[in-house]
């Protein structure tokens, strides 16, 4: 099964995560990802149960807000995303401006 990634982008550690993950010990109490971006390493560590607690940080406020929404209100966030995604397919230019 593939791990879901909310924000796949160039420069993400998503493809490197399995390689980097080999060096992560088992049983980490808290996994810190100070420059989270798309939180690829946190997602990897959580998926493989490498830690029991996760702390992510980033200075780019929109990504921080998105990640918080995904964690705290996953259903609401997914529904809002679906509305935006489907709306852009209607030829509505407001989604591109």
Secondary structure, DSSP 8 states (H G I E B T S, - for coil): -----TT--TT-STTTHHHHHTTS-S-EEEEEETT-TTTHHHHHHHHTT-EEEEEE--S-HHHHHHHHHHHH-HHHHHHHHHHHHHHHTTT-GGGG-
